[in-house]
Amino acid sequence: MYLTVKETAEYLSMPESYIESLIAQNKIRTVHDGEQNLIFKEQFNTHLEQMEKYKKQLADYYNEPIPEDIDVKDED
């Protein structure tokens, strides 16, 4: 499925100007149909899956209880 720049910005929750700058930097692949750039939606699946994975890892890290202090004897 192909999206316009506006639809892609809504899909990724990013401003249109940022999407256009990514297109100009060739970080997003597009197809030009003569009038506008069309963006293949499936190219973002891996990125979105990785973002969800990192969010879960970060939440797990923050929810991990703080370990008890070990009693370290001062050897001075």
C-alpha distances in whole Angstrom, upper triangle without the diagonal:
4,7,10,13,14,11,11,15,15,13,15,18,19,21,19,22,21,17,19,22,19,18,21,22,20,18,15,13,12,12,14,14,18,18,15,13,9,8,6,6,7,10,12,12,16,17,16,18,21,21,22,24,26,27,28,30,32,32,34,36,37,38,40,44,46,48,52,54,56,60,61,64,65,67,69
4,7,10,12,9,9,13,13,12,14,17,17,18,16,19,18,15,15,18,17,15,18,19,17,16,13,11,9,9,11,11,15,14,12,10,6,5,5,6,9,10,12,13,16,17,17,19,21,22,23,25,27,27,29,31,32,33,35,37,38,39,41,45,47,49,53,55,57,60,61,65,65,67,69
4,7,8,6,6,9,10,9,11,14,14,15,12,15,15,12,13,16,15,13,17,18,17,16,12,12,10,10,11,12,15,13,10,9,5,5,6,6,10,11,12,14,17,17,16,19,21,21,22,25,26,26,28,30,31,32,34,36,36,38,40,44,46,48,52,54,56,59,60,64,64,66,68
4,5,5,6,9,10,10,12,14,13,13,10,13,14,10,11,14,14,12,15,17,16,16,12,12,10,10,10,11,13,11,7,6,5,6,9,10,13,14,14,17,20,19,18,22,23,23,24,27,28,28,30,32,32,33,36,37,38,39,42,45,47,50,53,55,57,61,61,65,65,67,69
4,6,5,6,9,10,11,12,10,10,6,9,10,7,7,11,11,9,12,15,14,14,11,12,10,11,11,13,14,12,8,7,7,7,10,11,14,14,14,17,19,18,18,21,22,21,23,26,26,26,29,31,31,32,35,36,36,38,40,43,45,48,51,53,55,59,59,63,63,65,66
4,5,5,6,9,10,10,10,8,6,9,11,9,10,13,13,13,15,18,17,17,14,15,13,15,15,15,17,14,11,10,10,10,13,12,16,16,15,18,21,19,18,22,23,22,23,26,27,26,29,31,30,31,34,35,35,37,40,43,45,48,51,53,55,59,59,63,63,65,66
4,5,5,6,9,10,10,11,9,13,13,10,12,15,15,14,17,19,18,17,14,15,13,15,15,16,18,15,12,11,10,9,11,10,13,14,13,15,19,17,16,19,21,20,21,24,25,24,27,29,29,29,32,34,34,35,38,41,43,46,50,52,54,58,58,62,63,65,66
4,5,5,6,8,8,9,8,11,11,8,10,13,12,11,15,16,15,14,11,12,11,13,15,16,18,16,13,11,9,7,9,8,11,11,10,13,15,14,13,17,18,17,18,21,22,22,24,26,26,27,30,31,32,33,36,39,41,44,47,49,51,55,55,59,60,62,63
4,5,5,6,5,6,5,9,8,6,9,12,11,12,15,16,16,14,12,14,14,16,17,19,20,18,14,13,12,11,13,11,14,14,12,15,17,15,14,18,19,17,18,22,22,21,24,26,25,26,29,30,30,32,35,38,39,43,46,47,50,53,54,58,58,60,61
4,6,5,7,8,8,12,12,10,13,15,15,16,19,20,20,18,15,17,17,19,20,21,23,20,17,15,14,13,14,12,15,15,13,15,18,16,14,17,19,17,18,21,22,20,23,26,25,25,28,30,29,31,34,37,39,42,45,47,50,53,54,58,58,61,62
4,6,8,10,11,14,13,11,14,16,15,16,19,20,19,17,14,16,15,18,19,20,23,21,17,16,14,11,12,9,12,12,10,11,14,13,11,14,16,14,15,19,19,18,21,23,23,24,26,28,28,29,32,35,37,40,44,46,48,52,53,56,57,59,61
4,5,9,10,13,11,9,13,14,13,14,17,17,17,14,12,15,15,18,20,22,24,22,19,16,15,12,13,10,12,12,9,11,13,10,9,13,14,12,13,16,17,16,19,21,20,21,24,25,25,27,30,33,35,38,41,43,45,49,50,53,54,56,58
4,7,9,12,10,10,14,15,14,16,19,19,19,17,15,18,18,21,22,24,26,24,20,18,17,15,16,14,16,16,12,14,16,14,12,15,16,13,15,18,18,16,19,22,21,21,24,26,25,27,30,33,34,38,41,43,45,49,49,53,54,56,57
4,7,8,7,7,11,11,11,13,16,16,17,15,13,17,17,20,21,23,25,22,19,17,16,14,16,14,17,16,13,16,17,14,13,17,17,15,17,20,19,18,21,23,22,23,26,27,26,29,31,34,36,39,42,43,46,49,50,53,54,56,57
4,5,5,7,9,10,11,13,15,16,17,15,14,17,17,20,20,22,23,21,17,16,16,15,18,16,19,18,16,19,20,17,17,21,21,18,20,24,23,22,25,27,25,26,30,30,30,32,35,38,39,42,45,46,49,52,53,56,56,58,59
4,5,5,6,9,10,11,12,14,15,14,13,15,14,17,17,19,19,17,13,12,13,13,16,15,18,17,16,19,21,18,18,22,22,20,23,26,25,24,28,29,28,29,33,33,33,35,38,41,42,45,48,50,52,55,56,59,59,61,62
4,5,5,6,9,10,10,12,14,14,13,16,15,18,17,20,20,18,15,13,15,15,18,18,21,19,18,21,22,20,20,24,24,22,24,27,26,26,29,30,29,31,34,34,34,36,39,42,43,46,49,50,52,55,56,59,59,61,62
4,5,5,6,9,10,11,12,11,11,14,15,18,18,21,22,20,16,14,15,14,17,16,19,17,15,19,19,16,17,21,20,18,21,24,22,22,26,27,26,28,31,31,31,33,36,39,39,42,46,47,49,52,52,55,55,57,58
4,5,5,6,9,10,11,9,8,11,11,14,15,18,19,17,13,11,12,10,13,13,16,14,12,16,17,15,15,19,19,18,20,23,22,22,26,27,26,28,31,31,32,34,36,39,41,43,47,48,50,54,54,57,57,59,60
4,5,5,6,9,10,10,9,11,11,13,13,16,17,15,11,9,11,11,14,15,18,16,15,19,20,18,19,23,23,21,24,27,26,26,29,31,30,32,35,35,35,38,40,43,44,47,50,51,53,57,57,60,60,62,63
4,5,5,6,9,9,9,12,12,15,16,19,19,18,15,13,14,14,17,17,19,17,16,20,21,18,19,23,22,21,24,26,25,26,29,30,29,31,34,34,34,37,39,42,43,45,49,49,52,55,54,58,58,59,60
4,5,5,6,5,6,9,10,14,15,18,20,19,15,12,13,12,14,15,16,13,13,17,17,14,16,20,19,18,21,23,22,23,26,27,27,29,31,31,32,35,37,40,41,43,47,47,50,53,53,56,56,57,58
4,5,5,6,5,7,7,11,11,15,16,15,12,9,10,9,12,14,16,13,14,17,18,16,18,21,21,21,24,25,25,26,29,30,30,32,34,35,35,38,40,43,44,47,50,51,53,56,56,59,59,61,62
4,5,8,8,10,10,13,13,16,17,16,13,11,13,13,16,18,19,17,17,21,21,19,21,24,24,23,27,28,27,29,32,32,32,34,37,37,37,40,42,45,46,48,52,52,54,58,57,60,60,62,62
4,5,8,10,12,15,15,19,20,20,17,14,16,14,16,18,19,16,16,20,20,17,20,23,22,22,25,26,25,27,30,30,30,32,35,34,35,38,40,43,43,46,49,50,51,55,54,57,57,58,59
4,5,6,9,12,13,17,18,19,16,12,13,12,14,16,16,13,14,18,17,16,19,21,21,21,24,25,25,27,29,30,30,32,35,35,36,38,40,43,44,46,50,50,52,55,55,58,58,59,60
4,7,10,13,15,19,21,20,17,14,14,11,13,14,14,11,11,15,14,12,15,18,17,17,21,22,21,23,26,26,26,29,31,31,32,35,36,39,40,43,46,47,49,52,52,55,55,56,58
4,6,10,13,16,18,18,14,11,10,8,9,10,11,8,9,13,13,12,14,17,17,17,20,22,22,23,26,27,27,29,31,32,33,35,37,40,41,44,47,48,50,54,54,57,57,59,60
4,7,10,13,16,16,13,9,9,7,7,10,11,8,10,14,14,14,16,19,19,20,22,24,24,26,28,29,30,32,34,34,36,38,39,43,44,47,50,51,53,57,56,60,60,62,63
4,6,10,12,12,10,6,5,5,7,10,12,10,12,16,17,17,18,21,22,22,25,26,27,28,31,32,32,34,36,37,38,40,42,46,47,49,53,54,56,60,60,63,64,65,66
4,6,9,10,8,6,5,6,8,12,14,13,15,18,20,20,21,24,25,25,28,29,30,31,34,35,36,37,40,41,42,44,45,49,51,53,57,58,60,63,63,67,67,69,70
4,6,7,6,4,6,9,11,15,17,16,18,21,23,23,24,27,28,28,30,33,33,34,37,38,38,40,42,43,44,46,48,52,53,56,59,61,63,66,66,69,70,71,73
4,6,6,7,7,11,13,16,18,18,20,23,25,25,26,29,30,31,32,35,36,36,39,40,41,42,44,46,46,48,50,54,56,58,62,63,65,69,69,72,73,74,76
4,6,8,10,14,16,19,22,21,23,26,28,28,29,32,33,33,35,38,38,39,41,43,43,45,47,48,49,51,53,57,58,61,64,66,68,71,71,75,75,77,78
4,7,9,13,16,19,22,22,23,26,28,28,28,31,33,32,34,37,37,38,40,42,42,43,46,47,47,49,52,55,57,59,63,64,67,70,70,74,74,76,77
4,6,10,13,15,19,18,19,23,25,24,25,28,29,28,31,33,34,34,37,38,38,40,42,43,44,46,48,51,53,56,59,61,63,66,66,70,70,72,73
4,7,10,12,15,15,16,19,21,21,21,25,26,25,28,30,30,31,34,35,35,37,39,40,41,43,45,49,50,53,56,58,60,63,63,67,67,69,70
4,7,9,12,12,14,17,19,19,19,22,24,24,25,28,29,29,31,33,34,35,37,39,39,41,43,47,49,51,55,56,58,62,62,66,66,68,69
4,6,9,9,10,13,15,15,16,18,20,20,22,24,25,26,28,30,30,32,34,35,36,38,40,43,45,48,51,53,55,58,59,62,63,64,66
4,6,6,8,10,13,13,14,16,18,19,20,22,24,25,27,28,29,31,33,34,35,37,39,42,44,47,50,52,54,57,58,61,62,64,65
4,6,6,8,11,11,11,14,16,16,17,20,21,22,23,26,26,27,30,31,32,33,36,39,41,44,47,49,51,55,55,59,60,62,63
4,5,5,8,10,10,12,14,15,16,18,20,21,22,24,25,26,28,30,31,32,34,38,40,42,46,48,50,53,54,57,58,60,62
4,6,7,8,10,11,13,14,16,17,19,20,22,23,24,26,28,29,30,32,34,37,39,41,45,47,48,52,52,56,57,58,60
4,6,5,6,9,10,11,12,14,15,17,19,20,21,23,24,26,27,29,30,34,36,38,42,44,45,49,49,53,54,56,57
4,5,5,6,9,10,11,12,14,15,17,18,20,21,23,24,26,27,29,33,35,37,40,42,44,48,48,52,53,55,57
4,6,5,6,9,10,11,12,14,15,17,18,20,21,23,24,26,27,31,33,35,38,40,42,45,46,49,50,52,54
4,5,5,6,9,10,11,12,14,15,16,18,20,21,23,24,26,30,31,33,37,39,40,44,44,48,49,50,52
4,5,5,6,9,10,11,12,14,15,17,18,20,21,23,24,28,30,32,36,38,40,44,44,48,49,51,53
4,5,5,6,9,10,11,12,14,15,17,19,20,21,23,27,29,31,34,36,38,42,43,46,48,49,51
4,5,5,6,9,10,11,12,14,15,16,18,20,21,25,27,29,32,34,36,39,40,43,45,46,48
4,5,5,6,9,10,10,12,14,15,17,18,20,24,25,28,31,33,35,39,39,43,44,46,48
4,5,5,6,9,10,11,12,14,15,16,18,22,24,27,30,32,34,38,39,43,44,46,48
4,5,5,6,9,10,11,12,14,15,17,20,22,24,28,30,32,36,37,40,42,43,46
4,5,5,6,9,10,10,12,14,15,19,21,23,26,28,30,34,34,38,39,41,43
4,5,5,6,9,10,11,12,14,18,20,22,26,28,30,34,35,38,40,42,44
4,5,5,6,9,10,10,12,16,18,21,24,27,29,32,34,37,39,41,43
4,5,5,6,9,10,11,14,16,18,22,24,26,30,31,34,36,38,40
4,5,5,6,9,10,13,15,17,21,23,25,29,30,33,35,37,39
4,5,5,6,9,12,14,17,21,23,25,29,30,34,35,38,40
4,6,5,6,10,12,15,18,21,23,27,28,32,34,36,38
4,5,5,9,10,13,16,18,20,24,25,29,30,33,35
4,6,8,9,13,16,18,21,24,26,29,31,33,35
4,6,9,12,15,18,21,24,26,30,31,34,36
4,7,9,12,15,17,21,23,26,28,31,33
4,6,9,12,15,18,20,24,26,29,31
4,7,9,12,15,17,21,23,26,28
4,6,9,12,14,18,20,23,25
4,6,9,12,15,18,21,23
4,6,9,12,14,17,20
4,6,9,12,15,18
4,6,9,12,15
4,6,9,12
4,6,9
4,6
4
